[in-house]
Amino acid sequence: MANGDAIGEPSPQRLSANPVLVSALGLTLVFWGAYVAYLIDRNPTAMVSQGENHPSWRQMYWMMMTGHIGLGLIYLVH
């Protein structure tokens, strides 16, 4: 079995984290992403005319930062 395939004690070669927290963060990002898709679908022509000023861009950047910082904190706490 390759390293990382088994569930159990973490080995020094792979990262490990609380699966409940990682799943909660993932679900949060999924629902947040659905909201971003709603913003884009609500007014798709604004993506072309407003460019980077469309509200969905701000949400996407916040979502990306939340994902990165959230995963980092989850791994540090574990």
C-alpha positions in Angstrom: 0.0 0.0 0.0 1.4 3.4 -1.0 2.1 6.0 1.6 -1.1 8.1 2.2 -3.5 5.3 1.2 -4.2 3.9 4.7 -6.3 5.6 7.4 -4.7 5.5 10.8 -1.7 6.9 12.4 0.0 9.6 10.4 3.4 9.0 9.1 6.1 11.7 9.0 5.8 11.7 5.2 2.2 13.0 4.9 0.1 15.7 6.4 -2.8 14.9 8.7 -5.7 17.0 10.0 -9.0 16.6 11.8 -11.3 15.2 9.1 -14.4 16.7 10.6 -12.9 20.2 10.4 -11.6 19.7 6.9 -15.0 18.4 5.8 -16.8 21.3 7.5 -14.5 23.8 5.7 -15.0 22.0 2.4 -18.8 22.1 2.8 -18.7 25.7 3.7 -16.7 26.5 0.6 -19.1 24.4 -1.6 -22.1 26.4 -0.4 -20.1 29.6 -0.7 -19.2 28.6 -4.3 -22.9 28.0 -5.1 -23.6 31.5 -3.9 -20.9 32.8 -6.2 -22.4 30.9 -9.1 -25.8 32.4 -8.2 -24.2 35.9 -8.3 -22.8 35.2 -11.8 -25.9 33.6 -13.1 -28.1 36.4 -11.8 -26.4 39.0 -14.0 -23.9 37.4 -16.4 -23.5 40.5 -18.6 -22.1 42.4 -15.7 -19.1 40.1 -15.7 -18.2 41.5 -19.1 -19.1 45.1 -18.6 -17.9 45.5 -15.0 -14.9 43.3 -15.2 -13.1 42.9 -11.8 -15.7 45.1 -10.1 -18.4 42.4 -10.3 -19.4 41.3 -6.7 -18.7 37.7 -7.5 -15.0 38.4 -7.9 -14.8 39.8 -4.4 -16.6 36.7 -3.1 -14.2 34.4 -5.0 -11.1 36.1 -3.6 -12.5 35.9 0.0 -13.5 32.3 -0.6 -9.9 31.5 -1.8 -8.3 33.2 1.2 -10.7 31.5 3.6 -9.8 28.1 2.2 -6.1 28.7 2.4 -6.1 30.2 5.9 -8.7 27.7 7.1 -6.7 24.7 6.0 -3.5 26.2 7.5 -5.2 26.8 10.8 -6.7 23.3 10.8 -3.3 21.7 10.2 -1.6 23.8 12.8 -4.3 23.1 15.5 -4.1 19.4 14.8 
